[in-house]
Amino acid sequence: MKLTLIQRDLHTYDSISDCMEEYYGDKALRDTVKQKTSDLLRFLHNELSKNVKKMSKLEEDLAEAGDAEQYRIRGELLFSSLHLMHKGDKSVELINYYDENQGTEKIELDPLLTPSENAQRYFKKYNKYKNSLTVIDEQMKITREEISYMEQLLQQLSHATLDDIDEIREELIQQGYLRDRSKKVKKKKKNDKPTLHVYTSSEGIEIYVGKNNLQNDYVTNRIGNVNDTWLHTKDIPGSHVLIRSNSFGDATLDEAAQLAAYHSQAKQSSSVPVDYTLIRHVRKPSGAKPGFVIYDHQKTLFVTPNEQMIKNMPNVVKN
């Protein structure tokens, strides 16, 4: 019997038992994954919130430090007009020679200081804020990277299998975010292969999908040949996807783009931009966080993730 109220994303099954088996099978896995990721989710959300607040404060500091130049100008104007001021003055109005209209500038003074000391006070403020700009810029760069990293890990947890979760936890330990509380558990050696998710396109070509950063690094940096094609959602956290062939048709490219869009933060969106390029144009900067790469020579496809199509694609997990 068809449910006529459903207008889109209608899936049919041969029997009610098949339908129930898929639903409850998926639900059991989702519930197990949710239980196992609860502590990681709390940690990542806390880290994300902390860094978002830090960025807001840095933006306030940047706005304040951005006024540094005005302190230099005021110091210059005061030094060139010392003869017009006296100790005890609370302000002075001077012609601003740095203004193209030669307008006047009212400058506040500390009445307890001499004219020369007031000028020096403005130069000290200028140097303080000028030096802080460099620090603020560096801190903002680090904080942006932290926010991007936490968002990426949260996206990966939303797609994680039980093996993927263990690898994400191991990554956070390696990166110093978490302490290793399982000393007795045998861990993978650094050079061991992570879990690999391999799909087969309708043209019979293997497509590798990294579902966490350890897998992404391995897929992109270890198994790709120079003429393999690499895909990733454009400016959106998501999986690294690799077509293991230098010859394939539009069907394989579209299916690989579907996988990249589906395993990304834009899973529920339409017209998701997916960049693709030869893997020889993909590189990992020195010192970059796991899963981070830069690339060029890319082209962009726009796809709408089709969950049912992806579920029907033949796939295996290689450990």
Secondary structure, 3 states (H helix, E strand, C coil): CCCCCCCCCCCCCCCHHHHHHHHHHHHHHHHHHHHHHHHHHHHHHHHHHHHHHHHHHHHHHHHHHCCHHHHHHHHHHHHCCHHHCCCCCCEEEEECCCCCCCCEEEEECCCCCCHHHHHHHHHHHHHHHHHHHHHHHHHHHHHHHHHHHHHHHHHHHHCCCHHHHHHHHHHHHHCCCCCCCCCCCCCCCCCCCCCEEEEECCCCCEEEECCCHHHHHHHHHCCCCCCCEEEEECCCCECCEEECCCCCCHHHHHHHHHHHHHCECCCCCCCEEEEEEEHHHEECCCCCCCCCCEECCCEEEEECCCHHHHHHCCEEEEC
